[in-house]
Amino acid sequence: MNWLSNKWKAVWKEEKGLGTLEILLIIAVLVVIAVVFRKWIVSWVNQLFTDTQEEIDTIDNLRPSDPPATP
């Protein structure tokens, strides 16, 4: 058991690859957040697209459909 404890302490103190571990932990946290809030995120993005499409339609309706005739 002492051997395992010593190995664990050595691994914990080792700083090689620490940046990689931090990146993996950040990615893992982001994935968990995305999974937990998946329905809310999908709903929010769909609402953004809907609002954007409505704005585009409003702008298109404000433009004259035919250019004025030139004599």
C-alpha positions as a Markdown table, in Angstrom:
| # | Residue | x | y | z |
|---|---|---|---|---|
| 1 | Met | 0.0 | 0.0 | 0.0 |
| 2 | Asn | 2.9 | 2.3 | 0.8 |
| 3 | Trp | 4.3 | 1.7 | -2.7 |
| 4 | Leu | 1.0 | 2.8 | -4.3 |
| 5 | Ser | 0.8 | 5.9 | -2.1 |
| 6 | Asn | 4.4 | 6.9 | -3.1 |
| 7 | Lys | 3.6 | 6.3 | -6.8 |
| 8 | Trp | 0.4 | 8.4 | -6.5 |
| 9 | Lys | 2.3 | 11.3 | -4.9 |
| 10 | Ala | 5.0 | 11.1 | -7.6 |
| 11 | Val | 2.4 | 11.2 | -10.3 |
| 12 | Trp | 0.6 | 14.1 | -8.6 |
| 13 | Lys | 3.9 | 16.1 | -8.3 |
| 14 | Glu | 5.0 | 15.4 | -11.9 |
| 15 | Glu | 4.3 | 18.5 | -14.0 |
| 16 | Lys | 5.0 | 17.0 | -17.5 |
| 17 | Gly | 1.8 | 16.9 | -19.5 |
| 18 | Leu | 0.0 | 19.1 | -17.0 |
| 19 | Gly | -1.1 | 21.5 | -19.7 |
| 20 | Thr | -2.6 | 18.6 | -21.6 |
| 21 | Leu | -4.5 | 17.4 | -18.5 |
| 22 | Glu | -5.9 | 20.9 | -17.9 |
| 23 | Ile | -7.1 | 21.1 | -21.5 |
| 24 | Leu | -8.8 | 17.6 | -21.2 |
| 25 | Leu | -10.5 | 18.7 | -18.0 |
| 26 | Ile | -11.8 | 21.9 | -19.6 |
| 27 | Ile | -13.1 | 19.9 | -22.6 |
| 28 | Ala | -14.7 | 17.4 | -20.2 |
| 29 | Val | -16.4 | 20.2 | -18.3 |
| 30 | Leu | -17.7 | 21.8 | -21.5 |
| 31 | Val | -19.0 | 18.5 | -22.7 |
| 32 | Val | -20.9 | 17.9 | -19.5 |
| 33 | Ile | -22.4 | 21.4 | -19.6 |
| 34 | Ala | -23.4 | 20.9 | -23.2 |
| 35 | Val | -25.1 | 17.6 | -22.3 |
| 36 | Val | -26.9 | 18.9 | -19.2 |
| 37 | Phe | -28.2 | 22.1 | -21.0 |
| 38 | Arg | -28.6 | 20.5 | -24.4 |
| 39 | Lys | -32.4 | 21.1 | -24.7 |
| 40 | Trp | -32.0 | 24.7 | -23.6 |
| 41 | Ile | -29.1 | 25.4 | -26.0 |
| 42 | Val | -31.0 | 23.8 | -28.9 |
| 43 | Ser | -34.1 | 25.9 | -28.1 |
| 44 | Trp | -32.0 | 29.1 | -27.8 |
| 45 | Val | -30.3 | 28.5 | -31.1 |
| 46 | Asn | -33.6 | 27.7 | -32.9 |
| 47 | Gln | -35.1 | 30.9 | -31.4 |
| 48 | Leu | -32.1 | 32.9 | -32.7 |
| 49 | Phe | -32.6 | 31.5 | -36.2 |
| 50 | Thr | -36.3 | 32.2 | -36.1 |
| 51 | Asp | -35.8 | 35.8 | -35.0 |
| 52 | Thr | -33.1 | 36.3 | -37.6 |
| 53 | Gln | -35.4 | 34.9 | -40.3 |
| 54 | Glu | -38.2 | 37.2 | -39.2 |
| 55 | Glu | -35.9 | 40.2 | -39.3 |
| 56 | Ile | -34.8 | 39.3 | -42.8 |
| 57 | Asp | -38.4 | 38.9 | -43.9 |
| 58 | Thr | -39.3 | 42.3 | -42.4 |
| 59 | Ile | -36.4 | 44.0 | -44.2 |
| 60 | Asp | -37.3 | 42.3 | -47.5 |
| 61 | Asn | -40.9 | 43.5 | -47.1 |
| 62 | Leu | -39.8 | 47.1 | -46.7 |
| 63 | Arg | -37.9 | 47.1 | -50.0 |
| 64 | Pro | -39.9 | 48.0 | -53.1 |
| 65 | Ser | -40.4 | 44.8 | -55.2 |
| 66 | Asp | -40.0 | 46.5 | -58.5 |
| 67 | Pro | -37.5 | 49.3 | -59.3 |
| 68 | Pro | -39.1 | 52.5 | -60.5 |
| 69 | Ala | -39.5 | 52.7 | -64.2 |
| 70 | Thr | -37.1 | 55.0 | -66.0 |
| 71 | Pro | -38.4 | 57.1 | -68.9 |
